[in-house]
Amino acid sequence: MSKRYPVLSNELGDLECEISKEGLFFLHLSLKKWNKTLYKQSLVYFYSWLNMLYESGVLAVFVLIPDDDKKLYKFEQMFGFEEIDRKNGVILMAQGTGD
C-alpha cells in the first residue's frame, strides 16, 4: 500500500484514506467510542462523503479486514460494504459511491 491521508479526526476516532498502486481507494478507521446514536449520525456523513467521492470520479471504496473478526465484518456491512474476495486470512470488501 501507499501513504495514508487523514480525512477526519475527532473525539470519535480517525478516518484515513489510501490509494493503492492499482488505483483502489481504501478506507482506514479507528474508533475511540461507538453507540447506536453515533452510528445513525455517522451514516449521514458517510453517504454524503461517498457522494462527494463519486462526483470526484471515485466509483468505489474498499476495506481490508481479518477474516476471523465477525464483529468488524458486521460493522462494515452496516455501512453497505459487501465481501468481494477472501484470501490468506483477509477479506476485501467494497462499497459503491454512486449508489
WOKA-V596538 format. One record per pair of residues at least 4 apart in sequence whose ideal C-beta (glycine too) atoms are under 7 Angstrom apart, sorted by the first residue. I is the first residue (numbers start at 0). GAP is how many residues later the second one is. If there is no record, write none. Layout:
I,GAP + I,GAP
//
This chain:
0,17 + 0,19 + 1,16 + 1,17 + 1,18 + 1,19 + 2,15 + 3,12 + 3,14 + 3,24 + 4,11 + 4,12 + 4,13 + 5,10 + 6,8 + 6,9 + 6,10 + 7,7 + 8,5 + 10,21 + 11,19 + 11,20 + 11,21 + 11,26 + 12,16 + 12,17 + 12,18 + 12,19 + 13,16 + 14,12 + 14,14 + 15,12 + 16,8 + 16,9 + 16,10 + 17,8 + 17,10 + 18,4 + 18,6 + 19,4 + 19,6 + 23,38 + 24,33 + 24,35 + 24,36 + 24,37 + 25,36 + 25,37 + 26,34 + 26,36 + 33,4 + 35,4 + 36,4 + 37,4 + 38,4 + 38,39 + 41,4 + 42,4 + 43,4 + 44,4 + 45,4 + 45,33 + 46,4 + 47,4 + 48,4 + 49,4 + 49,11 + 49,47 + 50,4 + 51,4 + 52,5 + 52,8 + 52,44 + 53,4 + 53,5 + 53,43 + 53,44 + 57,39 + 58,37 + 58,38 + 58,39 + 59,34 + 59,35 + 59,36 + 59,37 + 60,34 + 60,36 + 61,30 + 61,31 + 61,32 + 62,13 + 62,18 + 62,30 + 63,26 + 63,28 + 64,4 + 64,7 + 64,8 + 64,11 + 64,26 + 64,28 + 65,23 + 65,24 + 66,19 + 66,22 + 66,23 + 66,24 + 68,4 + 69,4 + 70,4 + 71,4 + 72,4 + 72,18 + 73,4 + 75,5 + 75,17 + 76,4 + 78,16 + 79,15 + 80,12 + 80,13 + 80,14 + 81,11 + 81,12 + 82,8 + 82,10 + 83,8 + 83,9 + 83,10 + 84,7 + 85,5
//
